Amino acid sequence: MINDRKAAVLDFVRTRLSAVTKVPSAEIESSSGLIDLGLQSTDAVLLCGEVEDHFHVELDPSSIFENETLADFVETVLARFEDQ
């Protein structure tokens, strides 16, 4: 179940990052740096909101800036599931 959830979060965030940054999703790795992809602060806050709405978790909008990589952000989201 955890691996399914992790894959779902990873796929969702990767797809949204691709749409926002115009980087093809196939080029966005778990180890990709969020800032290196060109994620702007406004887009990052909106992405946090989309993740919250889609997965019914609460995230501090600054949480995306506290994570260097996509994998780190996904782990933050997964930790929110455990907190509920």
C-alpha positions in Angstrom: 0.0 0.0 0.0 2.8 2.4 0.9 4.6 1.7 -2.4 1.4 2.3 -4.3 0.8 5.6 -2.5 4.4 6.6 -3.1 4.1 5.8 -6.8 0.8 7.7 -7.1 2.3 10.8 -5.4 5.5 10.6 -7.5 3.5 10.3 -10.7 1.2 13.1 -9.8 3.9 15.5 -8.8 6.1 14.6 -11.8 3.2 15.2 -14.2 2.3 18.6 -12.6 6.0 19.6 -12.5 6.2 18.8 -16.2 3.2 20.9 -17.0 4.5 23.9 -15.0 8.2 23.8 -16.0 7.7 22.4 -19.6 10.3 19.8 -18.8 9.2 16.4 -20.3 8.0 14.1 -17.5 10.3 11.4 -18.8 13.3 13.7 -18.0 12.2 14.4 -14.4 13.9 11.9 -12.1 13.3 11.4 -8.4 16.7 12.9 -7.8 15.8 16.0 -9.9 16.3 19.2 -8.0 13.0 21.2 -7.9 14.7 24.5 -8.4 17.0 23.1 -11.1 13.8 22.2 -13.0 12.9 25.8 -13.1 10.1 25.7 -10.5 9.2 29.3 -9.6 7.9 30.2 -6.1 4.4 30.9 -7.3 4.2 27.6 -9.1 5.6 25.8 -6.1 2.8 27.2 -3.9 0.2 26.2 -6.4 1.7 22.8 -6.8 1.4 22.3 -3.0 -2.2 23.2 -3.2 -2.8 20.8 -6.0 -1.2 18.0 -4.0 -3.3 18.9 -1.0 -6.5 18.8 -3.0 -5.7 15.6 -4.9 -4.4 13.6 -1.9 -6.4 15.2 0.9 -3.4 16.1 3.0 -2.3 19.4 4.5 1.0 20.8 3.5 2.6 24.1 4.5 3.3 25.9 1.2 6.9 26.4 2.3 7.4 22.6 2.5 8.2 22.4 -1.2 11.1 24.8 -0.6 12.4 22.7 2.3 13.0 19.8 -0.1 15.8 19.8 -2.6 14.6 16.9 -4.8 11.4 15.5 -6.0 12.0 12.4 -3.9 12.4 14.5 -0.8 9.1 16.3 -1.5 7.3 13.0 -2.1 8.6 11.8 1.3 7.2 14.9 2.9 3.8 14.3 1.4 3.9 10.6 2.4 4.7 11.7 6.0 1.5 13.7 6.0 -0.5 10.6 5.2 1.0 9.0 8.3 0.2 12.1 10.4 -3.5 11.8 9.7 
